[in-house]
Amino acid sequence: MDLHDQLKNLFPEHKETEVKKEEKSEIWLQEDPILCKYEKRKGKPITILDGYTGATKDFKKLAKEIKTTLSVGGSFKDDKIIIQGDYRDKIMQILKDKGFNVKRVGG
């Protein structure tokens, strides 16, 4: 007797409900390249992604995905993704794999 059957015996009047799986929505791709910049603020390096013309919600989702993939901190402010550290090469590769055009700016 597995756990499912035991729960049925404990709660006979309970009806099972289907769990809906969230479908991953595709992020809107654009023609213009996303600009990948490098700066130092207060002596610490940061990488800035700018120039996305899609929905803000998609850009926030992209920021979260980049931060979790690289295991770094960062934020989303003023339609820019700010990543702590110099990760230009890795970020550009992640975006290229997703189908974005990426342009490296500065240094």
DRENVEX-894063 format. One record per atom (N, C-alpha, C): residue in three letters; atom name; z, x, y. Coordinates in Angstrom, 1 decimal. Atoms other than C-alpha are relative to their C-alpha. Example, Ala and Ser with C-alpha at 12.3 -4.5 7.8 and 13.67 -1.06 7.14 Angstrom:
{aa->ALA, at->N, Z->0.0, X->0.9, Y->-1.2} .
{aa->ALA, at->CA, Z->7.8, X->12.3, Y->-4.5} .
{aa->ALA, at->C, Z->0.0, X->0.9, Y->1.2} .
{aa->SER, at->N, Z->0.0, X->-0.9, Y->-1.1} .
{aa->SER, at->CA, Z->7.1, X->13.7, Y->-1.1} .
{aa->SER, at->C, Z->0.8, X->-0.8, Y->1.1} .
END
This chain:
{aa->MET, at->N, Z->0.0, X->0.9, Y->-1.2} .
{aa->MET, at->CA, Z->0.0, X->0.0, Y->0.0} .
{aa->MET, at->C, Z->0.0, X->0.9, Y->1.2} .
{aa->ASP, at->N, Z->0.1, X->-0.8, Y->-1.1} .
{aa->ASP, at->CA, Z->-1.1, X->1.6, Y->3.2} .
{aa->ASP, at->C, Z->0.7, X->-0.7, Y->1.2} .
{aa->LEU, at->N, Z->-0.8, X->0.4, Y->-1.2} .
{aa->LEU, at->CA, Z->0.4, X->1.2, Y->6.7} .
{aa->LEU, at->C, Z->-0.6, X->-1.4, Y->0.5} .
{aa->HIS, at->N, Z->0.6, X->1.3, Y->-0.5} .
{aa->HIS, at->CA, Z->-2.1, X->-1.6, Y->7.6} .
{aa->HIS, at->C, Z->0.5, X->-1.2, Y->-0.8} .
{aa->ASP, at->N, Z->-0.5, X->1.1, Y->0.8} .
{aa->ASP, at->CA, Z->-1.0, X->-3.7, Y->4.7} .
{aa->ASP, at->C, Z->1.5, X->-0.3, Y->0.3} .
{aa->GLN, at->N, Z->-1.4, X->0.1, Y->-0.2} .
{aa->GLN, at->CA, Z->2.7, X->-3.1, Y->5.4} .
{aa->GLN, at->C, Z->0.2, X->-0.8, Y->1.4} .
{aa->LEU, at->N, Z->-0.1, X->0.8, Y->-1.2} .
{aa->LEU, at->CA, Z->2.2, X->-4.3, Y->9.0} .
{aa->LEU, at->C, Z->-0.4, X->-1.4, Y->-0.1} .
{aa->LYS, at->N, Z->0.4, X->1.4, Y->0.2} .
{aa->LYS, at->CA, Z->0.4, X->-7.4, Y->7.8} .
{aa->LYS, at->C, Z->1.2, X->-0.8, Y->-0.7} .
{aa->ASN, at->N, Z->-1.2, X->0.7, Y->0.6} .
{aa->ASN, at->CA, Z->3.5, X->-8.2, Y->5.6} .
{aa->ASN, at->C, Z->1.1, X->-0.2, Y->1.0} .
{aa->LEU, at->N, Z->-1.1, X->0.1, Y->-1.0} .
{aa->LEU, at->CA, Z->5.9, X->-7.6, Y->8.5} .
{aa->LEU, at->C, Z->-0.3, X->-1.1, Y->1.0} .
{aa->PHE, at->N, Z->0.4, X->0.9, Y->-1.1} .
{aa->PHE, at->CA, Z->3.9, X->-9.7, Y->11.0} .
{aa->PHE, at->C, Z->-1.2, X->-0.8, Y->-0.5} .
{aa->PRO, at->N, Z->1.1, X->0.8, Y->0.6} .
{aa->PRO, at->CA, Z->1.9, X->-12.3, Y->9.1} .
{aa->PRO, at->C, Z->-0.8, X->-0.8, Y->1.0} .
{aa->GLU, at->N, Z->0.7, X->0.8, Y->-0.9} .
{aa->GLU, at->CA, Z->1.0, X->-14.4, Y->12.1} .
{aa->GLU, at->C, Z->-0.8, X->0.8, Y->1.1} .
{aa->HIS, at->N, Z->0.7, X->-0.8, Y->-1.0} .
{aa->HIS, at->CA, Z->-0.4, X->-11.5, Y->14.1} .
{aa->HIS, at->C, Z->-1.5, X->0.1, Y->-0.3} .
{aa->LYS, at->N, Z->1.4, X->0.0, Y->0.2} .
{aa->LYS, at->CA, Z->-4.1, X->-11.6, Y->14.6} .
{aa->LYS, at->C, Z->-0.5, X->1.4, Y->0.6} .
{aa->GLU, at->N, Z->0.5, X->-1.3, Y->-0.4} .
{aa->GLU, at->CA, Z->-6.0, X->-8.3, Y->14.9} .
{aa->GLU, at->C, Z->-1.0, X->-0.1, Y->1.1} .
{aa->THR, at->N, Z->0.9, X->0.0, Y->-1.1} .
{aa->THR, at->CA, Z->-7.8, X->-7.5, Y->18.0} .
{aa->THR, at->C, Z->-0.9, X->1.2, Y->-0.1} .
{aa->GLU, at->N, Z->0.9, X->-1.1, Y->0.1} .
{aa->GLU, at->CA, Z->-10.8, X->-5.3, Y->18.3} .
{aa->GLU, at->C, Z->0.2, X->0.9, Y->1.2} .
{aa->VAL, at->N, Z->-0.2, X->-1.0, Y->-1.0} .
{aa->VAL, at->CA, Z->-10.4, X->-2.1, Y->20.3} .
{aa->VAL, at->C, Z->-1.4, X->0.4, Y->0.5} .
{aa->LYS, at->N, Z->1.3, X->-0.3, Y->-0.6} .
{aa->LYS, at->CA, Z->-13.3, X->-1.6, Y->22.7} .
{aa->LYS, at->C, Z->0.0, X->1.5, Y->0.4} .
{aa->LYS, at->N, Z->0.2, X->-1.4, Y->-0.3} .
{aa->LYS, at->CA, Z->-14.5, X->2.0, Y->23.0} .
{aa->LYS, at->C, Z->-0.7, X->0.1, Y->1.3} .
{aa->GLU, at->N, Z->0.7, X->-0.1, Y->-1.2} .
{aa->GLU, at->CA, Z->-15.4, X->3.1, Y->26.4} .
{aa->GLU, at->C, Z->-1.3, X->0.9, Y->-0.2} .
{aa->GLU, at->N, Z->1.2, X->-0.7, Y->0.1} .
{aa->GLU, at->CA, Z->-19.0, X->4.2, Y->26.7} .
{aa->GLU, at->C, Z->-0.1, X->1.0, Y->1.1} .
{aa->LYS, at->N, Z->0.1, X->-1.0, Y->-1.0} .
{aa->LYS, at->CA, Z->-19.6, X->7.4, Y->28.6} .
{aa->LYS, at->C, Z->-1.2, X->-0.3, Y->0.9} .
{aa->SER, at->N, Z->1.1, X->0.3, Y->-0.9} .
{aa->SER, at->CA, Z->-21.7, X->6.6, Y->31.6} .
{aa->SER, at->C, Z->-0.6, X->1.3, Y->0.5} .
{aa->GLU, at->N, Z->0.6, X->-1.2, Y->-0.4} .
{aa->GLU, at->CA, Z->-24.2, X->9.1, Y->32.6} .
{aa->GLU, at->C, Z->0.2, X->0.2, Y->1.5} .
{aa->ILE, at->N, Z->-0.1, X->-0.3, Y->-1.4} .
{aa->ILE, at->CA, Z->-23.8, X->10.9, Y->35.9} .
{aa->ILE, at->C, Z->-1.4, X->0.1, Y->0.6} .
{aa->TRP, at->N, Z->1.3, X->0.1, Y->-0.7} .
{aa->TRP, at->CA, Z->-26.6, X->10.3, Y->38.4} .
{aa->TRP, at->C, Z->-0.5, X->1.4, Y->0.4} .
{aa->LEU, at->N, Z->0.5, X->-1.3, Y->-0.3} .
{aa->LEU, at->CA, Z->-28.8, X->13.4, Y->38.6} .
{aa->LEU, at->C, Z->-0.9, X->-0.1, Y->1.3} .
{aa->GLN, at->N, Z->0.7, X->0.0, Y->-1.3} .
{aa->GLN, at->CA, Z->-30.5, X->14.3, Y->41.9} .
{aa->GLN, at->C, Z->-1.1, X->1.1, Y->0.0} .
{aa->GLU, at->N, Z->1.0, X->-1.0, Y->-0.2} .
{aa->GLU, at->CA, Z->-33.5, X->16.2, Y->43.1} .
{aa->GLU, at->C, Z->0.4, X->1.2, Y->0.7} .
{aa->ASP, at->N, Z->-0.5, X->-1.2, Y->-0.8} .
{aa->ASP, at->CA, Z->-31.8, X->18.4, Y->45.7} .
{aa->ASP, at->C, Z->1.0, X->0.8, Y->-0.8} .
{aa->PRO, at->N, Z->-1.0, X->-0.8, Y->0.7} .
{aa->PRO, at->CA, Z->-29.8, X->21.3, Y->44.3} .
{aa->PRO, at->C, Z->1.4, X->-0.2, Y->0.5} .
{aa->ILE, at->N, Z->-1.4, X->0.0, Y->-0.4} .
{aa->ILE, at->CA, Z->-26.0, X->21.3, Y->44.4} .
{aa->ILE, at->C, Z->0.3, X->1.5, Y->0.4} .
{aa->LEU, at->N, Z->-0.3, X->-1.3, Y->-0.6} .
{aa->LEU, at->CA, Z->-24.8, X->24.3, Y->46.5} .
{aa->LEU, at->C, Z->1.3, X->0.5, Y->-0.6} .
{aa->CYS, at->N, Z->-1.2, X->-0.6, Y->0.6} .
{aa->CYS, at->CA, Z->-22.3, X->26.6, Y->44.8} .
{aa->CYS, at->C, Z->0.3, X->1.2, Y->0.9} .
{aa->LYS, at->N, Z->-0.4, X->-1.0, Y->-0.9} .
{aa->LYS, at->CA, Z->-20.5, X->28.7, Y->47.4} .
{aa->LYS, at->C, Z->1.3, X->0.7, Y->-0.4} .
{aa->TYR, at->N, Z->-1.2, X->-0.7, Y->0.2} .
{aa->TYR, at->CA, Z->-17.8, X->31.3, Y->47.3} .
{aa->TYR, at->C, Z->0.7, X->0.4, Y->1.3} .
{aa->GLU, at->N, Z->-0.7, X->-0.3, Y->-1.2} .
{aa->GLU, at->CA, Z->-15.1, X->31.7, Y->49.9} .
{aa->GLU, at->C, Z->1.4, X->0.6, Y->-0.3} .
{aa->LYS, at->N, Z->-1.4, X->-0.4, Y->0.2} .
{aa->LYS, at->CA, Z->-11.7, X->33.2, Y->50.4} .
{aa->LYS, at->C, Z->0.8, X->-0.7, Y->1.1} .
{aa->ARG, at->N, Z->-0.9, X->0.7, Y->-0.9} .
{aa->ARG, at->CA, Z->-9.0, X->31.1, Y->51.9} .
{aa->ARG, at->C, Z->1.4, X->0.5, Y->-0.2} .
{aa->LYS, at->N, Z->-1.4, X->-0.6, Y->0.1} .
{aa->LYS, at->CA, Z->-5.6, X->32.7, Y->52.7} .
{aa->LYS, at->C, Z->0.0, X->1.1, Y->-1.0} .
{aa->GLY, at->N, Z->0.1, X->-1.1, Y->0.9} .
{aa->GLY, at->CA, Z->-6.8, X->35.7, Y->50.7} .
{aa->GLY, at->C, Z->-0.3, X->-0.3, Y->-1.5} .
{aa->LYS, at->N, Z->0.3, X->0.4, Y->1.4} .
{aa->LYS, at->CA, Z->-7.5, X->33.7, Y->47.5} .
{aa->LYS, at->C, Z->-1.4, X->-0.5, Y->-0.1} .
{aa->PRO, at->N, Z->1.3, X->0.5, Y->0.2} .
{aa->PRO, at->CA, Z->-10.9, X->33.1, Y->46.1} .
{aa->PRO, at->C, Z->-0.1, X->-1.4, Y->-0.5} .
{aa->ILE, at->N, Z->0.3, X->1.4, Y->0.5} .
{aa->ILE, at->CA, Z->-12.3, X->29.6, Y->45.7} .
{aa->ILE, at->C, Z->-1.5, X->-0.2, Y->-0.1} .
{aa->THR, at->N, Z->1.4, X->0.4, Y->0.2} .
{aa->THR, at->CA, Z->-15.6, X->28.1, Y->44.6} .
{aa->THR, at->C, Z->-0.2, X->-1.4, Y->0.5} .
{aa->ILE, at->N, Z->0.2, X->1.3, Y->-0.6} .
{aa->ILE, at->CA, Z->-17.0, X->25.2, Y->46.5} .
{aa->ILE, at->C, Z->-1.4, X->-0.6, Y->-0.5} .
{aa->LEU, at->N, Z->1.2, X->0.7, Y->0.4} .
{aa->LEU, at->CA, Z->-19.6, X->22.7, Y->45.2} .
{aa->LEU, at->C, Z->-0.3, X->-1.1, Y->1.0} .
{aa->ASP, at->N, Z->0.3, X->0.9, Y->-1.1} .
{aa->ASP, at->CA, Z->-21.4, X->20.8, Y->47.9} .
{aa->ASP, at->C, Z->-1.4, X->-0.5, Y->-0.2} .
{aa->GLY, at->N, Z->1.3, X->0.5, Y->-0.1} .
{aa->GLY, at->CA, Z->-24.5, X->18.7, Y->48.4} .
{aa->GLY, at->C, Z->-0.4, X->-1.1, Y->-1.0} .
{aa->TYR, at->N, Z->0.3, X->1.1, Y->1.0} .
{aa->TYR, at->CA, Z->-24.2, X->15.9, Y->45.8} .
{aa->TYR, at->C, Z->-0.2, X->-1.3, Y->0.8} .
{aa->THR, at->N, Z->0.4, X->1.2, Y->-0.7} .
{aa->THR, at->CA, Z->-25.9, X->12.7, Y->47.0} .
{aa->THR, at->C, Z->0.3, X->-1.3, Y->-0.8} .
{aa->GLY, at->N, Z->-0.3, X->1.2, Y->0.8} .
{aa->GLY, at->CA, Z->-24.7, X->10.3, Y->44.2} .
{aa->GLY, at->C, Z->1.3, X->-0.7, Y->0.5} .
{aa->ALA, at->N, Z->-1.2, X->0.7, Y->-0.2} .
{aa->ALA, at->CA, Z->-21.7, X->8.1, Y->44.0} .
{aa->ALA, at->C, Z->1.2, X->0.9, Y->0.0} .
{aa->THR, at->N, Z->-1.2, X->-0.8, Y->-0.1} .
{aa->THR, at->CA, Z->-18.3, X->9.5, Y->44.9} .
{aa->THR, at->C, Z->0.7, X->0.0, Y->-1.3} .
{aa->LYS, at->N, Z->-0.7, X->0.2, Y->1.3} .
{aa->LYS, at->CA, Z->-16.9, X->8.2, Y->41.6} .
{aa->LYS, at->C, Z->-0.6, X->1.0, Y->-1.0} .
{aa->ASP, at->N, Z->0.7, X->-1.0, Y->0.9} .
{aa->ASP, at->CA, Z->-19.5, X->10.3, Y->39.7} .
{aa->ASP, at->C, Z->0.4, X->1.4, Y->0.3} .
{aa->PHE, at->N, Z->-0.3, X->-1.4, Y->-0.4} .
{aa->PHE, at->CA, Z->-18.7, X->13.4, Y->41.7} .
{aa->PHE, at->C, Z->1.5, X->0.3, Y->-0.4} .
{aa->LYS, at->N, Z->-1.4, X->-0.2, Y->0.4} .
{aa->LYS, at->CA, Z->-14.9, X->13.0, Y->41.1} .
{aa->LYS, at->C, Z->0.1, X->0.2, Y->-1.5} .
{aa->LYS, at->N, Z->0.0, X->-0.2, Y->1.4} .
{aa->LYS, at->CA, Z->-15.6, X->12.6, Y->37.4} .
{aa->LYS, at->C, Z->-0.5, X->1.4, Y->-0.4} .
{aa->LEU, at->N, Z->0.5, X->-1.4, Y->0.2} .
{aa->LEU, at->CA, Z->-17.7, X->15.8, Y->37.5} .
{aa->LEU, at->C, Z->1.0, X->1.0, Y->0.3} .
{aa->ALA, at->N, Z->-1.0, X->-1.0, Y->-0.4} .
{aa->ALA, at->CA, Z->-14.9, X->17.6, Y->39.3} .
{aa->ALA, at->C, Z->1.1, X->0.1, Y->-1.1} .
{aa->LYS, at->N, Z->-1.0, X->0.0, Y->1.1} .
{aa->LYS, at->CA, Z->-12.4, X->16.6, Y->36.6} .
{aa->LYS, at->C, Z->-0.5, X->0.7, Y->-1.2} .
{aa->GLU, at->N, Z->0.6, X->-0.6, Y->1.2} .
{aa->GLU, at->CA, Z->-14.7, X->17.6, Y->33.8} .
{aa->GLU, at->C, Z->-0.1, X->1.6, Y->0.2} .
{aa->ILE, at->N, Z->0.1, X->-1.5, Y->-0.2} .
{aa->ILE, at->CA, Z->-15.3, X->21.1, Y->35.4} .
{aa->ILE, at->C, Z->1.4, X->0.6, Y->-0.1} .
{aa->LYS, at->N, Z->-1.4, X->-0.5, Y->0.0} .
{aa->LYS, at->CA, Z->-11.5, X->21.6, Y->36.0} .
{aa->LYS, at->C, Z->0.6, X->0.1, Y->-1.4} .
{aa->THR, at->N, Z->-0.6, X->0.0, Y->1.4} .
{aa->THR, at->CA, Z->-10.6, X->20.7, Y->32.4} .
{aa->THR, at->C, Z->-0.8, X->1.0, Y->-0.9} .
{aa->THR, at->N, Z->0.7, X->-1.0, Y->0.8} .
{aa->THR, at->CA, Z->-13.4, X->22.8, Y->30.9} .
{aa->THR, at->C, Z->0.4, X->1.4, Y->0.3} .
{aa->LEU, at->N, Z->-0.4, X->-1.4, Y->-0.3} .
{aa->LEU, at->CA, Z->-12.4, X->25.9, Y->32.8} .
{aa->LEU, at->C, Z->1.5, X->0.2, Y->0.0} .
{aa->SER, at->N, Z->-1.4, X->-0.1, Y->0.0} .
{aa->SER, at->CA, Z->-8.7, X->25.1, Y->32.7} .
{aa->SER, at->C, Z->0.5, X->0.6, Y->1.3} .
{aa->VAL, at->N, Z->-0.4, X->-0.5, Y->-1.3} .
{aa->VAL, at->CA, Z->-8.3, X->25.7, Y->36.4} .
{aa->VAL, at->C, Z->0.4, X->-1.1, Y->0.9} .
{aa->GLY, at->N, Z->-0.4, X->1.0, Y->-1.0} .
{aa->GLY, at->CA, Z->-6.9, X->23.9, Y->39.4} .
{aa->GLY, at->C, Z->-1.1, X->-0.2, Y->1.0} .
{aa->GLY, at->N, Z->1.1, X->0.3, Y->-1.0} .
{aa->GLY, at->CA, Z->-9.0, X->22.3, Y->42.1} .
{aa->GLY, at->C, Z->0.3, X->-1.3, Y->0.6} .
{aa->SER, at->N, Z->-0.1, X->1.3, Y->-0.7} .
{aa->SER, at->CA, Z->-9.5, X->19.3, Y->44.3} .
{aa->SER, at->C, Z->-1.4, X->-0.6, Y->0.4} .
{aa->PHE, at->N, Z->1.2, X->0.6, Y->-0.5} .
{aa->PHE, at->CA, Z->-12.1, X->16.9, Y->45.6} .
{aa->PHE, at->C, Z->0.4, X->-0.5, Y->1.4} .
{aa->LYS, at->N, Z->-0.3, X->0.4, Y->-1.4} .
{aa->LYS, at->CA, Z->-12.1, X->16.6, Y->49.4} .
{aa->LYS, at->C, Z->-1.3, X->0.0, Y->0.8} .
{aa->ASP, at->N, Z->1.1, X->0.0, Y->-1.0} .
{aa->ASP, at->CA, Z->-14.7, X->15.6, Y->52.0} .
{aa->ASP, at->C, Z->-1.4, X->0.2, Y->-0.8} .
{aa->ASP, at->N, Z->1.2, X->-0.1, Y->0.8} .
{aa->ASP, at->CA, Z->-17.5, X->15.2, Y->49.3} .
{aa->ASP, at->C, Z->-0.3, X->1.4, Y->-0.4} .
{aa->LYS, at->N, Z->0.2, X->-1.3, Y->0.5} .
{aa->LYS, at->CA, Z->-16.9, X->18.7, Y->48.1} .
{aa->LYS, at->C, Z->1.0, X->0.2, Y->-1.2} .
{aa->ILE, at->N, Z->-0.9, X->-0.4, Y->1.1} .
{aa->ILE, at->CA, Z->-15.4, X->20.0, Y->44.8} .
{aa->ILE, at->C, Z->0.5, X->1.4, Y->0.3} .
{aa->ILE, at->N, Z->-0.6, X->-1.3, Y->-0.2} .
{aa->ILE, at->CA, Z->-13.0, X->22.9, Y->45.4} .
{aa->ILE, at->C, Z->0.7, X->0.5, Y->-1.2} .
{aa->ILE, at->N, Z->-0.6, X->-0.6, Y->1.2} .
{aa->ILE, at->CA, Z->-12.2, X->25.1, Y->42.4} .
{aa->ILE, at->C, Z->0.7, X->1.2, Y->0.3} .
{aa->GLN, at->N, Z->-0.7, X->-1.2, Y->-0.3} .
{aa->GLN, at->CA, Z->-9.5, X->27.7, Y->42.5} .
{aa->GLN, at->C, Z->-0.5, X->1.2, Y->-0.9} .
{aa->GLY, at->N, Z->0.6, X->-1.1, Y->0.7} .
{aa->GLY, at->CA, Z->-11.0, X->31.1, Y->41.6} .
{aa->GLY, at->C, Z->-1.5, X->0.1, Y->0.2} .
{aa->ASP, at->N, Z->1.4, X->-0.3, Y->0.0} .
{aa->ASP, at->CA, Z->-14.4, X->32.7, Y->41.4} .
{aa->ASP, at->C, Z->-0.7, X->-0.3, Y->-1.3} .
{aa->TYR, at->N, Z->0.6, X->0.4, Y->1.3} .
{aa->TYR, at->CA, Z->-16.1, X->30.7, Y->38.6} .
{aa->TYR, at->C, Z->-1.5, X->-0.4, Y->0.3} .
{aa->ARG, at->N, Z->1.3, X->0.4, Y->-0.3} .
{aa->ARG, at->CA, Z->-19.6, X->30.5, Y->40.1} .
{aa->ARG, at->C, Z->-1.0, X->0.0, Y->-1.2} .
{aa->ASP, at->N, Z->0.9, X->-0.1, Y->1.1} .
{aa->ASP, at->CA, Z->-21.5, X->31.7, Y->37.1} .
{aa->ASP, at->C, Z->0.3, X->-1.1, Y->-1.1} .
{aa->LYS, at->N, Z->-0.3, X->1.0, Y->1.1} .
{aa->LYS, at->CA, Z->-19.6, X->29.4, Y->34.6} .
{aa->LYS, at->C, Z->-0.3, X->-1.4, Y->0.5} .
{aa->ILE, at->N, Z->0.2, X->1.3, Y->-0.6} .
{aa->ILE, at->CA, Z->-19.8, X->26.4, Y->36.9} .
{aa->ILE, at->C, Z->-1.5, X->-0.3, Y->0.0} .
{aa->MET, at->N, Z->1.4, X->0.2, Y->-0.1} .
{aa->MET, at->CA, Z->-23.5, X->26.9, Y->37.5} .
{aa->MET, at->C, Z->-0.6, X->-0.2, Y->-1.4} .
{aa->GLN, at->N, Z->0.5, X->0.2, Y->1.4} .
{aa->GLN, at->CA, Z->-24.1, X->27.1, Y->33.7} .
{aa->GLN, at->C, Z->0.4, X->-1.4, Y->-0.5} .
{aa->ILE, at->N, Z->-0.4, X->1.4, Y->0.4} .
{aa->ILE, at->CA, Z->-22.1, X->23.9, Y->33.1} .
{aa->ILE, at->C, Z->-0.9, X->-1.0, Y->0.6} .
{aa->LEU, at->N, Z->0.8, X->0.9, Y->-0.7} .
{aa->LEU, at->CA, Z->-24.1, X->22.1, Y->35.7} .
{aa->LEU, at->C, Z->-1.5, X->0.0, Y->-0.5} .
{aa->LYS, at->N, Z->1.3, X->-0.1, Y->0.5} .
{aa->LYS, at->CA, Z->-27.4, X->23.4, Y->34.4} .
{aa->LYS, at->C, Z->-0.1, X->-0.6, Y->-1.4} .
{aa->ASP, at->N, Z->0.0, X->0.6, Y->1.3} .
{aa->ASP, at->CA, Z->-26.5, X->22.3, Y->30.9} .
{aa->ASP, at->C, Z->0.0, X->-1.6, Y->0.1} .
{aa->LYS, at->N, Z->0.0, X->1.4, Y->-0.2} .
{aa->LYS, at->CA, Z->-25.9, X->18.8, Y->32.3} .
{aa->LYS, at->C, Z->-1.3, X->-0.5, Y->0.7} .
{aa->GLY, at->N, Z->1.3, X->0.4, Y->-0.6} .
{aa->GLY, at->CA, Z->-29.4, X->18.8, Y->34.0} .
{aa->GLY, at->C, Z->-0.1, X->0.1, Y->1.5} .
{aa->PHE, at->N, Z->0.0, X->-0.1, Y->-1.4} .
{aa->PHE, at->CA, Z->-28.5, X->19.5, Y->37.6} .
{aa->PHE, at->C, Z->-0.8, X->1.3, Y->0.4} .
{aa->ASN, at->N, Z->0.6, X->-1.2, Y->-0.7} .
{aa->ASN, at->CA, Z->-30.4, X->21.9, Y->39.9} .
{aa->ASN, at->C, Z->1.2, X->0.6, Y->0.8} .
{aa->VAL, at->N, Z->-1.1, X->-0.7, Y->-0.6} .
{aa->VAL, at->CA, Z->-27.9, X->24.5, Y->41.2} .
{aa->VAL, at->C, Z->-0.5, X->1.1, Y->0.8} .
{aa->LYS, at->N, Z->0.5, X->-1.1, Y->-0.9} .
{aa->LYS, at->CA, Z->-28.4, X->26.9, Y->44.1} .
{aa->LYS, at->C, Z->1.3, X->0.8, Y->0.4} .
{aa->ARG, at->N, Z->-1.1, X->-0.9, Y->-0.4} .
{aa->ARG, at->CA, Z->-26.1, X->29.9, Y->44.6} .
{aa->ARG, at->C, Z->-0.1, X->0.4, Y->1.4} .
{aa->VAL, at->N, Z->0.0, X->-0.3, Y->-1.4} .
{aa->VAL, at->CA, Z->-25.1, X->30.4, Y->48.2} .
{aa->VAL, at->C, Z->1.0, X->1.1, Y->0.3} .
{aa->GLY, at->N, Z->-0.9, X->-1.1, Y->-0.4} .
{aa->GLY, at->CA, Z->-23.6, X->33.6, Y->49.6} .
{aa->GLY, at->C, Z->0.4, X->0.9, Y->-1.1} .
{aa->GLY, at->N, Z->-0.5, X->-1.0, Y->0.9} .
{aa->GLY, at->CA, Z->-22.5, X->36.8, Y->47.9} .
{aa->GLY, at->C, Z->-0.7, X->0.0, Y->-1.3} .
END
